[in-house]
Amino acid sequence: MDLEQIHHEARQAALNEVKNMFQRSNQMEKVDQYRRRTYRKNLSMDAQLKTCMQNQTDDFKIGVKKLQNALGQIKEIGDRMKSAFAMLADVPPIYDTLESVRDENAKHSQYMTAMENLKHIFTVQSSVDKAMAWIEEDKLLHAHQCLSDLENSRDDLLYELHKLPKQNAHDKITLKRYFEKVETVSLTLEKKIRLVLQRTLNTVRKEPTVIVTALRIIEREEKADAFALQQQKNTGFIAPGRPKRWRLKALEVLNEAVVQRIEGSKLEERSDNKMWLVRDLELTRQFILEDLRVVKSLCVPCFPPHYNIVNEYVKMYHNAMSKYLEELIQTGLEGNEYVTILAWIMNTYPGRELMQHPDLLIDLSDCGPLVSKERLQEMETAYLRTMERNYQEWMTKTLETEKSDWINGVEVECADQYYHTAAPMIIYQMIDQNLQVTNTTHSDLTFNALILSIQQMARYGHNYRAAIIEYKERHFRDRSQAPFFTQYIITIVNNCQQMIEIAQQLKQRYWPKSKTQHYEEFEKLVKTYQTLRDETGLVLLEEAFLDLDGHFNELFTAKWIAASSVSVDTICVTLEDYFQDYNHLRTANFEYVIGEAQKLVAKRYIRAMLSKRLSKTRAECEVMAKKVAKEAQQIKAFFEKVAPDVAKSDSPINVISNLATLLNCDAEMLVLDLHSLLSSYPSITEDHLVRLFHMRSDFKSSEVKEKVQDALASRKSTISHDKQDAIFKEIAFSDKLW
């Protein structure tokens, strides 16, 4: 360390500090103040340095003193170790000299052990007899005390033999043979205790002291086992028959009793009673509940706390029930037995009816599942397959019954105004019953069963449709073979509407609000029966309009012009006759059929109008237009009388009146009238218009075609607000006018 450099640096720092203090002239007045401050600072630093040096010096002195003491102790230890080594040199000769003393000591120890156990040695047989008698008299504590004395005497003598350096096997065999009846007493007492424990739940109700006595003996034996194992660890000697492990055997006995209790509860087979499984599981639930009540209230005070007897019994019953259910499942289940066992496993067993009963409130989190998830899934799949087969069988039988009634001409039931059959309610009750049963398990299985039911209802709809088509074709081949055809078709239309309502009702009752999967299945079902209802409703009209073909063919003929509205009168009368039967349709179906009837009448009338049967002068066309307007009004009035609400809302008959106005329009106004018509009915084609004006001989064909093409070319692409515009899409002619 360079002191001069340090001195130089300190001096330079002091100068810098002085410069900083006296940068202005007025600071010179504070020289004394700065001097005193610096002086005090120096004194403080000197005091700190002195204290620090003093502490360091004291610590150094203490350390040196401890090192000196340690050195002295090391020397002392070295001297003592030398003395010990010198003394150990004399040990081997002394050990050899004391050989005879050791032999005498061993003999003395054996003699002392023999003296202490002399009483038991000479009274083994009498002690054994006494212990056996006490066991017979159920004085188990006395018997166990006698057994313990005999075992202790035997074990002490064997231990003395074990300690001898030169062990004689013959002596051990002789001693064990002498005490061999002790083992008999032990086995007899063990059997007695097993018998007591097998009846634990019954005995604890009447004589809990018997259970307590057996458990006290078991705990004493457990302590003896622990002592024997520790002695083996220390000396290598283990007493004969140890460890007995009576506590483990006691739990095994309790478990065997539980297994026998559950297996012995089965009283009936499937052949004895259809409800055998329900009765069996209910009986099992009742006795498990009662047994666990006894365990919780009476066994807990009798058993030592470390047995944790409630949890032990819960595990025993849980495992035994799991095995029992597995065996039941493997033997094969049928029909609703799947739901019965699933509901018991998922709801009854862990619910308030058993484990969560207010008297128990048992936590099953440590017990594992009663039945594996894989097995549950297999049962659910098997149950759904069985349900599907049942649906197919039942629905097939239902449809066959329906078809049989159609063919045999059985009169239709009419409990109220509307025709119906029992088929929809049979299907609904069948599905609802299955879903109610399934609803006792869990929501996922119920949802899967609901989807299956919906699919089967849709499948029934397809089969229903095929049967209806077959029935219709058979009837139209020979209309005399099915006297109640119209009534049955009305019934079918009502049935389809009822099936839609049933689907809605099932959805409302069983479809979870949180589920969005498979919703297309429900929509498909509704669409199936909606379409079938519409198609079957048209079958009704198809039959009616077969009778009207001749009258529609008479329209716009010479006979039609010459006569009054006979054809239209006949059409209305015929339809009215059919509509008397249609009153047996449900309201929504009746309105649909009437609406379709209006469309068909309008379409057939317009088709007759456009069939180029007539070609008349302007004056004749004016008369014809008035006749058409009158007949349109007549038809419209007829439908308003039959179904006022349907006929008044955008009636397709209005299309006939609108077309009739073109039959007497001026040539100058033709283009304007065409534009007005095209704006109302964009679907009308050139062929339709040309055919309409074919009835007017005052228009040249080329002139009509030109004006029509101009009107069509200049029209704007618009969407008609008139829902009857679609009529023109359904009117097409195979022959062309041009």
C-alpha positions in Angstrom: 0.0 0.0 0.0 1.5 3.4 -1.0 0.9 5.8 1.9 2.2 8.8 0.0 -0.3 8.3 -2.8 -3.1 7.9 -0.3 -2.0 11.1 1.5 -1.9 12.9 -1.8 -5.4 11.8 -2.8 -6.8 12.7 0.5 -5.2 16.2 0.3 -6.5 16.7 -3.2 -10.1 15.6 -2.1 -9.9 18.1 0.8 -8.9 20.9 -1.6 -11.8 20.1 -3.9 -14.2 20.1 -1.0 -12.9 23.5 0.2 -13.3 24.9 -3.3 -16.9 23.8 -3.4 -17.6 25.4 -0.1 -16.2 28.7 -0.8 -17.2 29.5 -4.4 -18.8 32.8 -3.3 -17.5 35.6 -1.1 -20.4 35.6 1.4 -19.5 31.9 2.2 -16.3 33.1 4.0 -18.3 34.2 6.9 -19.2 30.5 7.6 -15.6 29.3 7.9 -15.8 28.7 11.6 -19.1 26.8 11.1 -17.6 24.6 8.4 -14.5 24.0 10.6 -16.6 22.8 13.6 -18.7 20.6 11.4 -15.6 19.0 9.9 -14.0 18.6 13.3 -17.1 16.8 14.6 -17.2 14.6 11.6 -13.6 13.6 12.1 -14.2 12.8 15.8 -17.1 10.6 14.8 -15.1 8.7 12.3 -12.2 8.2 14.7 -14.6 6.7 17.3 -16.1 4.3 14.7 -12.6 3.2 13.6 -11.5 2.6 17.2 -14.7 0.6 18.0 -14.2 -1.5 14.9 -10.6 -2.2 15.7 -11.5 -3.1 19.3 -14.1 -5.6 18.1 -11.7 -7.2 15.7 -9.1 -7.5 18.4 -11.5 -9.1 20.9 -12.7 -11.6 18.3 -9.1 -12.5 17.5 -8.3 -13.1 21.1 -11.4 -15.4 21.6 -10.5 -17.4 18.5 -6.9 -17.9 19.6 -8.1 -19.0 23.1 -10.5 -21.6 21.6 -7.8 -23.0 19.4 -5.6 -23.4 22.4 -8.4 -25.3 24.3 -9.0 -27.5 21.3 -5.4 -28.4 21.0 -5.3 -29.4 24.7 -8.4 -31.6 24.3 -6.9 -33.3 21.2 -3.8 -34.1 23.2 -5.9 -35.5 26.1 -8.0 -37.6 23.7 -4.9 -39.0 22.1 -3.5 -40.0 25.5 -6.8 -41.8 26.5 -6.9 -43.7 23.2 -3.4 -45.0 23.7 -4.5 -46.2 27.2 -7.6 -47.9 25.7 -5.6 -49.7 23.0 -3.2 -50.8 25.7 -6.1 -52.2 27.8 -7.7 -54.0 24.8 -4.6 -56.0 24.2 -5.4 -58.0 27.4 -9.0 -58.8 26.3 -8.5 -61.9 24.1 -6.8 -63.9 26.9 -9.4 -62.8 29.4 -12.2 -63.9 26.9 -10.7 -67.3 26.7 -10.4 -67.5 30.4 -14.1 -66.7 30.9 -15.4 -69.5 28.6 -16.5 -71.6 31.6 -18.2 -68.6 33.1 -20.2 -68.0 29.9 -21.3 -71.6 29.9 -22.4 -71.4 33.4 -24.3 -68.2 32.7 -26.2 -69.8 29.7 -27.1 -72.8 31.9 -28.3 -70.4 34.6 -30.4 -68.4 32.1 -32.0 -71.6 30.9 -32.6 -72.8 34.4 -34.1 -69.5 35.3 -36.4 -69.6 32.3 -37.4 -73.1 33.1 -38.1 -72.1 36.7 -40.2 -69.2 35.6 -42.3 -71.4 33.2 -42.2 -74.5 35.4 -45.8 -74.1 36.3 -46.9 -74.1 32.6 -44.4 -76.8 31.6 -45.9 -79.3 34.0 -49.5 -78.2 33.4 -49.6 -78.0 29.6 -52.3 -80.6 29.2 -54.5 -79.3 32.0 -54.0 -75.7 30.7 -55.0 -76.9 27.2 -58.1 -78.6 28.6 -59.0 -75.6 30.6 -58.6 -73.2 27.6 -60.7 -75.5 25.4 -63.4 -75.6 28.1 -63.5 -71.8 28.3 -63.8 -71.6 24.5 -66.8 -73.9 24.6 -68.3 -71.8 27.3 -67.6 -68.6 25.3 -65.3 -67.2 27.9 -62.9 -66.1 25.3 -60.8 -63.7 27.3 -60.0 -66.4 29.9 -59.2 -68.8 27.1 -56.9 -66.3 25.4 -55.1 -65.5 28.6 -54.4 -69.2 29.1 -53.3 -69.5 25.5 -51.0 -66.5 25.9 -49.3 -68.0 29.0 -48.7 -71.3 27.2 -47.3 -69.6 24.1 -45.1 -67.3 26.2 -43.6 -70.3 28.0 -43.0 -72.1 24.8 -41.5 -69.1 23.0 -39.2 -68.2 26.0 -37.8 -71.8 26.1 -37.3 -71.8 22.3 -35.6 -68.4 22.5 -33.1 -69.8 25.1 -32.3 -72.7 22.8 -31.9 -70.2 19.9 -29.3 -68.2 21.9 -27.1 -71.2 22.4 -24.0 -71.1 20.2 -24.4 -74.8 19.4 -28.0 -75.3 18.7 -29.5 -78.8 19.0 -32.3 -79.4 16.5 -33.5 -82.4 18.5 -34.1 -80.2 21.5 -36.2 -77.8 19.5 -38.3 -80.6 18.0 -38.8 -82.2 21.4 -39.9 -78.8 22.9 -42.3 -78.1 20.0 -43.8 -81.5 20.2 -44.4 -81.0 23.9 -46.3 -77.8 23.2 -48.0 -78.9 20.0 -51.5 -78.9 21.6 -51.1 -75.1 22.1 -51.4 -74.7 18.4 -54.7 -76.6 18.5 -56.0 -74.2 21.1 -55.0 -71.3 19.0 -56.8 -72.6 15.9 -59.9 -73.4 17.9 -60.0 -69.9 19.4 -59.4 -68.5 15.9 -62.4 -70.4 14.5 -64.5 -69.3 17.4 -63.6 -65.6 16.7 -64.3 -66.1 13.0 -67.7 -67.5 13.9 -68.4 -64.5 16.1 -67.3 -62.0 13.5 -69.4 -63.7 10.8 -72.5 -62.7 12.7 -71.2 -59.2 13.6 -74.2 -57.3 12.3 -76.7 -59.5 14.2 -74.6 -59.8 17.4 -73.8 -56.1 17.7 -77.6 -55.4 18.0 -78.0 -57.8 21.0 -74.7 -58.5 22.6 -72.1 -55.9 21.5 -69.8 -57.1 24.4 -69.2 -60.3 22.4 -67.9 -58.3 19.5 -65.8 -56.1 21.8 -64.2 -59.2 23.4 -63.3 -60.7 20.1 -61.7 -57.5 18.9 -59.7 -57.1 22.2 -58.3 -60.6 21.6 -57.4 -59.7 18.0 -55.7 -56.5 19.1 -53.6 -58.4 21.7 -52.6 -60.8 19.0 -51.6 -57.9 16.8 -49.3 -56.6 19.5 -47.8 -60.1 19.9 -47.2 -60.2 16.2 -45.5 -56.8 16.3 -43.3 -57.9 19.2 -42.4 -61.2 17.4 -41.4 -59.3 14.2 -39.3 -56.9 16.2 -37.6 -59.7 18.0 -36.9 -61.4 14.7 -35.3 -58.2 13.4 -33.1 -57.9 16.5 -32.2 -61.6 17.2 -33.3 -63.6 14.2 -35.7 -65.6 16.3 -39.4 -65.8 15.4 -42.0 -67.6 17.5 -43.9 -70.5 15.8 -47.1 -69.5 14.1 -46.1 -65.8 14.1 -47.3 -63.5 12.7 -50.9 -64.7 13.0 -52.4 -61.6 11.3 -55.8 -62.0 13.0 -56.8 -58.4 12.2 -56.4 -59.1 8.4 -58.3 -62.4 8.8 -61.0 -60.6 10.7 -61.6 -58.2 7.9 -61.6 -61.1 5.4 -64.3 -62.8 7.5 -66.4 -59.6 7.6 -66.0 -59.3 3.8 -67.0 -63.0 3.3 -70.1 -62.3 5.4 -71.0 -59.3 3.2 -70.5 -61.3 0.0 -72.7 -64.2 1.3 -75.3 -61.6 2.3 -75.6 -60.1 -1.2 -75.4 -63.4 -3.1 -78.0 -64.9 -0.8 -80.5 -62.1 -1.4 -81.5 -63.4 -4.8 -84.9 -65.1 -4.3 -86.4 -65.2 -7.8 -85.4 -65.9 -11.4 -86.8 -64.4 -14.6 -88.9 -67.5 -15.2 -90.5 -67.0 -11.7 -91.5 -63.4 -12.1 -91.1 -60.8 -14.8 -90.3 -58.2 -12.2 -87.6 -60.4 -10.6 -84.8 -57.9 -11.2 -86.7 -54.9 -9.8 -87.6 -56.9 -6.7 -84.1 -58.3 -6.3 -82.5 -54.9 -6.5 -85.0 -53.3 -4.2 -84.5 -56.1 -1.6 -80.7 -55.5 -1.9 -81.1 -51.8 -1.4 -83.2 -52.3 1.7 -80.8 -54.6 3.5 -77.7 -52.7 2.5 -79.3 -49.5 3.9 -80.2 -51.3 7.1 -76.8 -53.0 7.5 -74.9 -49.7 7.0 -77.2 -48.0 9.5 -76.2 -50.7 12.0 -72.5 -50.3 11.1 -72.7 -46.5 11.5 -74.6 -46.5 14.8 -73.6 -49.7 16.6 -70.3 -51.0 15.1 -68.4 -47.7 15.4 -68.4 -47.7 19.3 -67.3 -51.4 19.3 -64.4 -51.3 16.8 -61.1 -49.5 17.5 -60.9 -46.2 15.6 -58.0 -47.4 13.4 -60.3 -50.0 11.9 -62.2 -47.1 10.2 -65.0 -49.7 10.2 -67.6 -47.6 8.3 -65.3 -47.0 5.3 -64.2 -50.7 5.5 -67.8 -51.9 5.4 -68.7 -49.4 2.6 -65.8 -50.8 0.5 -66.9 -54.4 1.2 -70.5 -53.8 0.2 -69.4 -51.7 -2.8 -67.0 -54.4 -4.1 -69.4 -57.2 -3.4 -72.2 -55.4 -5.2 -70.0 -54.6 -8.1 -69.1 -58.3 -8.5 -72.8 -59.3 -8.1 -73.9 -56.8 -10.7 -71.2 -57.9 -13.1 -72.4 -61.5 -12.8 -76.0 -60.4 -13.4 -75.0 -58.5 -16.5 -72.9 -61.4 -17.9 -75.9 -63.9 -17.5 -77.8 -61.7 -20.0 -80.5 -59.0 -19.6 -83.7 -58.5 -21.5 -85.8 -55.5 -22.4 -86.3 -53.0 -19.6 -84.0 -55.0 -17.4 -81.2 -52.9 -18.9 -82.9 -49.7 -17.7 -83.7 -51.2 -14.3 -80.1 -52.0 -13.6 -78.7 -48.8 -15.2 -81.1 -46.7 -13.0 -80.1 -48.6 -9.9 -76.4 -48.1 -10.6 -76.6 -44.4 -11.6 -79.4 -43.1 -9.4 -80.6 -45.4 -6.7 -77.2 -46.6 -5.4 -75.4 -43.2 -5.1 -78.6 -41.3 -4.4 -80.8 -40.5 -1.4 -82.4 -43.9 -1.5 -79.1 -45.5 -0.4 -75.6 -44.1 0.0 -76.8 -40.5 0.3 -79.7 -41.4 2.6 -79.9 -38.9 5.5 -78.9 -41.7 7.9 -75.8 -42.5 6.0 -74.4 -39.6 3.8 -71.5 -41.8 2.6 -68.9 -40.4 0.2 -68.1 -42.9 -2.5 -65.2 -41.0 -4.1 -62.6 -43.5 -2.8 -64.6 -46.6 -3.9 -64.3 -46.3 -7.7 -67.2 -47.0 -10.1 -69.7 -49.7 -9.2 -69.6 -50.8 -12.9 -67.0 -49.8 -15.4 -67.8 -47.1 -18.0 -67.1 -49.6 -20.7 -69.7 -52.0 -19.3 -72.2 -49.2 -18.8 -71.7 -48.2 -22.5 -72.2 -51.8 -23.6 -75.5 -52.0 -21.6 -76.7 -48.7 -23.0 -75.9 -49.8 -26.6 -77.6 -53.2 -26.0 -80.7 -51.5 -24.6 -80.9 -49.1 -27.5 -80.6 -52.1 -29.9 -83.4 -53.9 -28.1 -85.5 -50.7 -28.1 -85.0 -50.4 -31.8 -86.0 -54.0 -32.5 -89.1 -53.5 -30.3 -90.0 -50.3 -32.2 -89.7 -52.0 -35.5 -91.8 -55.0 -34.4 -94.5 -52.9 -32.8 -94.6 -50.3 -35.7 -94.7 -53.1 -38.3 -97.6 -54.7 -36.5 -99.4 -51.4 -36.1 -99.0 -50.7 -39.9 -100.1 -54.2 -40.8 -103.3 -53.7 -38.7 -103.9 -50.4 -40.5 -103.4 -52.0 -43.9 -105.7 -54.9 -42.9 -108.5 -52.5 -42.0 -108.1 -50.7 -45.3 -108.3 -53.8 -47.4 -111.1 -55.5 -45.4 -113.2 -52.3 -45.5 -113.6 -52.0 -41.7 -115.6 -48.9 -40.9 -113.6 -45.9 -39.7 -113.8 -44.9 -36.0 -115.3 -41.5 -35.3 -115.3 -40.8 -31.6 -115.6 -37.1 -32.3 -116.0 -35.1 -35.4 -112.7 -36.2 -36.9 -111.8 -39.5 -38.4 -108.8 -41.2 -36.7 -107.2 -44.5 -35.9 -105.4 -45.7 -32.8 -102.1 -45.9 -34.5 -100.7 -42.5 -33.5 -101.6 -42.9 -29.9 -100.2 -46.5 -29.8 -96.9 -45.2 -31.2 -96.9 -42.2 -28.8 -97.7 -44.4 -25.8 -95.0 -46.9 -26.8 -92.4 -44.2 -27.2 -93.4 -42.2 -24.1 -93.4 -45.4 -22.0 -89.8 -46.2 -23.2 -88.6 -42.6 -22.6 -90.2 -42.5 -19.1 -88.4 -45.7 -18.2 -85.1 -44.4 -19.7 -85.5 -41.1 -17.9 -84.9 -42.9 -14.6 -81.2 -43.4 -15.7 -79.4 -40.3 -17.0 -80.1 -37.5 -19.5 -77.6 -38.7 -22.1 -79.2 -42.1 -22.4 -82.7 -40.5 -22.5 -81.6 -38.2 -25.3 -80.1 -41.1 -27.3 -83.4 -43.0 -26.8 -85.3 -39.9 -27.9 -83.2 -39.6 -31.1 -83.8 -43.3 -31.7 -87.5 -42.9 -31.2 -87.6 -39.9 -33.6 -85.7 -41.9 -36.3 -88.1 -44.9 -35.9 -91.1 -42.5 -36.2 -89.5 -41.2 -39.4 -88.9 -44.7 -40.7 -92.6 -45.6 -39.9 -93.6 -42.5 -41.9 -91.7 -43.8 -45.0 -93.2 -47.3 -44.6 -96.6 -45.6 -44.1 -96.1 -43.6 -47.3 -95.3 -46.8 -49.3 -98.5 -48.5 -47.9 -100.6 -45.5 -48.8 -99.3 -45.4 -52.4 -100.0 -49.1 -52.7 -103.5 -48.6 -51.3 -104.2 -45.7 -53.6 -103.0 -47.6 -56.7 -105.1 -50.6 -55.8 -108.2 -48.3 -55.4 -107.8 -46.4 -58.6 -107.4 -49.8 -60.5 -110.8 -50.8 -59.2 -112.7 -48.2 -57.2 -115.3 -50.7 -56.1 -112.8 -52.7 -54.0 -112.3 -50.1 -51.2 -115.7 -48.8 -50.1 -114.2 -46.5 -47.3 -111.3 -45.2 -49.4 -112.2 -41.5 -48.9 -112.7 -42.0 -45.1 -109.4 -43.8 -44.7 -107.5 -41.2 -46.7 -109.1 -38.6 -44.4 -108.0 -40.6 -41.4 -104.4 -40.9 -42.8 -104.3 -37.1 -43.3 -105.4 -36.6 -39.7 -103.0 -39.3 -38.4 -100.1 -37.5 -40.1 -101.1 -34.2 -38.4 -101.4 -36.0 -35.1 -97.9 -37.6 -35.6 -96.5 -34.0 -36.1 -98.2 -33.0 -32.8 -96.8 -36.0 -31.1 -93.3 -35.2 -32.3 -93.7 -31.6 -30.9 -94.9 -33.0 -27.6 -92.0 -35.5 -27.3 -89.6 -32.7 -28.1 -91.1 -30.4 -25.5 -91.1 -33.1 -22.7 -87.8 -34.8 -23.4 -85.5 -32.6 -25.5 -82.9 -30.9 -23.3 -82.6 -27.2 -23.9 -78.8 -27.4 -23.9 -78.7 -30.0 -26.7 -78.3 -28.8 -30.3 -76.9 -32.1 -31.7 -79.2 -34.2 -33.9 -81.7 -31.4 -34.3 -81.9 -32.2 -38.0 -83.4 -35.6 -37.0 -86.4 -33.8 -35.5 -86.7 -31.5 -38.5 -86.5 -34.5 -40.8 -89.3 -36.2 -38.8 -91.6 -33.2 -39.0 -90.9 -32.7 -42.7 -91.6 -36.4 -43.3 -95.1 -36.3 -41.9 -95.8 -32.8 -43.2 -94.9 -33.9 -46.7 -97.0 -37.1 -46.3 -99.9 -35.1 -45.1 -99.7 -32.9 -48.1 -99.4 -35.8 -50.5 -102.2 -37.7 -49.0 -104.4 -34.6 -49.0 -103.8 -34.4 -52.8 -104.8 -38.0 -53.1 -108.2 -37.0 -51.7 -108.5 -34.3 -54.4 -107.2 -36.7 -57.0 -110.1 -39.0 -56.3 -112.6 -36.1 -56.5 -111.2 -34.6 -59.6 -111.3 -38.0 -61.4 -115.1 -37.6 -61.3 -114.8 -34.0 -62.6 -112.6 -34.7 -65.7 -115.5 -34.8 -68.1 -117.0 -31.5 -66.8 -113.6 -29.7 -67.0 -113.2 -31.0 -70.6 -116.6 -29.5 -71.5 -115.3 -26.0 -70.6 -114.6 -23.6 -73.5 -116.3 -25.8 -76.0 -119.3 -25.1 -78.2 -121.5 -27.0 -75.8 -120.2 -24.8 -73.0 -121.1 -21.6 -74.9 -124.5 -22.8 -75.9 -125.5 -24.0 -72.4 -125.7 -22.2 -69.1 -123.1 -22.9 -66.4 -124.0 -26.6 -66.1 -120.4 -27.8 -66.0 -119.5 -25.4 -63.2 -122.7 -26.2 -61.4 -121.8 -29.9 -61.5 -118.3 -29.2 -60.4 -119.5 -27.2 -57.4 -122.1 -29.8 -56.5 -119.7 -32.7 -56.8 -117.0 -30.9 -54.7 -119.6 -30.0 -52.1 -120.6 -33.7 -51.8 -116.9 -34.6 -51.3 -116.4 -31.7 -48.9 -119.1 -33.2 -46.6 -116.7 -36.0 -46.0 -113.8 -33.5 -45.7 -115.5 -32.0 -42.7 -114.0 -35.0 -40.8 -110.6 -33.5 -41.4 -108.9 -31.7 -38.6 -109.2 -27.9 -39.0 -105.6 -27.3 -40.3 -106.0 -30.3 -42.7 -109.4 -29.2 -43.9 -108.0 -25.7 -44.7 -105.0 -27.2 -46.5 -107.2 -29.5 -48.7 -109.7 -26.7 -49.5 -106.8 -24.4 -50.4 -105.4 -27.1 -52.7 -108.8 -27.7 -54.2 -109.1 -24.0 -55.1 -105.7 -24.2 -56.8 -106.7 -27.3 -58.7 -110.0 -25.8 -59.8 -108.3 -22.6 -60.9 -105.5 -24.6 -62.7 -108.0 -26.9 -64.5 -110.2 -24.0 -65.5 -107.2 -22.0 -66.8 -105.9 -25.0 -68.6 -109.3 -25.4 -70.4 -109.2 -21.7 -71.2 -105.8 -21.9 -72.8 -106.4 -25.2 -74.6 -107.3 -23.3 -77.9 -110.7 -25.0 -78.2 -112.4 -21.8 -79.4 -111.7 -18.8 -81.6 -114.4 -16.1 -81.6 -115.1 -12.6 -82.7 -114.6 -9.6 -80.4 -118.4 -9.5 -79.6 -118.5 -13.2 -78.9 -115.4 -12.9 -76.7 -117.1 -10.2 -74.6 -120.0 -12.5 -73.9 -117.6 -15.3 -73.2 -115.6 -13.0 -70.8 -118.7 -12.2 -68.9 -119.5 -15.9 -68.7 -116.0 -16.6 -67.4 -116.3 -13.8 -64.8 -119.7 -15.1 -63.7 -118.4 -18.7 -63.3 -115.3 -17.5 -61.5 -117.5 -15.6 -59.1 -119.7 -18.7 -58.7 -116.7 -20.9 -57.9 -115.4 -18.3 -55.5 -118.7 -18.0 -53.7 -118.9 -21.7 -53.4 -115.5 -21.9 -51.7 -116.4 -18.9 -49.5 -119.4 -20.8 -48.3 -117.4 -24.0 -47.7 -114.4 -22.4 -46.0 -114.8 -18.6 -45.6 -111.4 -18.1 -43.9 -109.5 -19.9 -46.7 -111.3 -18.6 -49.7 -111.1 -14.9 -48.8 -107.4 -14.9 -48.5 -105.8 -14.3 -51.9 -108.0 -16.8 -53.7 -106.5 -18.4 -56.9 -109.9 -18.0 -58.5 -109.0 -14.3 -58.9 -106.5 -15.4 -61.6 -109.4 -16.6 -63.8 -111.1 -13.2 -63.5 -107.9 -11.3 -64.4 -107.4 -13.4 -67.5 -111.0 -12.9 -68.5 -110.5 -9.2 -68.7 -108.1 -9.7 -71.6 -110.8 -11.4 -73.7 -112.6 -8.1 -74.3 -109.8 -5.5 -74.1 -109.2 -2.9 -76.8 -106.4 -3.4 -79.3 -104.9 -0.1 -78.3 -104.9 -1.0 -74.6 -103.5 -4.5 -75.2 -99.9 -3.6 -74.4 -100.9 -1.8 -71.2 -103.1 -4.7 -70.1 -100.2 -7.1 -70.9 -97.8 -5.1 -68.8 -100.3 -5.0 -65.9 -100.8 -8.8 -66.1 -97.1 -9.5 -66.3 -96.4 -7.4 -63.3 -98.9 -9.4 -61.3 -97.9 -12.8 -62.6 -94.3 -12.8 -63.8 -94.4 -16.6 -64.3 -96.9 -16.4 -67.1 -95.2 -17.4 -70.4 -95.4 -16.4 -74.0 -97.2 -19.6 -74.8 -99.9 -18.9 -72.1 -100.6 -15.4 -73.5 -100.7 -16.5 -77.2 -103.0 -19.3 -76.3 -105.3 -16.9 -74.4 -105.5 -14.5 -77.4 -106.1 -17.4 -79.7 -109.7 -17.2 -78.6 -110.0 -13.7 -80.3 -110.3 -14.0 -84.0 -110.0 -10.2 -84.4 -106.3 -10.3 -83.6 -103.9 -11.5 -86.2 -101.5 -14.2 -84.9 -98.4 -12.3 -86.0 -99.7 -9.1 -84.3 -100.4 -11.0 -81.0 -97.1 -12.7 -81.1 -95.2 -9.4 -81.7 -97.0 -7.5 -78.9 -96.6 -10.4 -76.5 -92.8 -10.6 -77.2 -92.4 -6.9 -76.8 -94.2 -6.9 -73.5 -92.1 -9.9 -72.3 -88.9 -8.2 -73.5 -89.7 -4.9 -71.8 -90.9 -6.3 -68.4 -88.7 -5.8 -65.4 -87.4 -8.7 -63.4 -89.8 -8.6 -60.5 -91.0 -11.0 -57.9 -94.7 -11.2 -57.6 -96.4 -10.5 -54.3 -99.3 -12.6 -55.5 -98.8 -16.1 -54.1 -101.0 -17.5 -56.9 -98.4 -16.7 -59.5 -97.1 -20.2 -59.1 -100.2 -21.6 -60.9 -98.7 -20.7 -64.3 -95.5 -22.7 -63.5 -97.8 -25.8 -63.1 -99.6 -25.3 -66.4 -97.6 -26.5 -69.4 -98.7 -27.8 -72.8 -96.9 -30.4 -74.8 -98.2 -29.0 -78.1 -97.0 -25.6 -79.3 -99.3 -23.1 -80.9 -96.7 -21.6 -83.3 
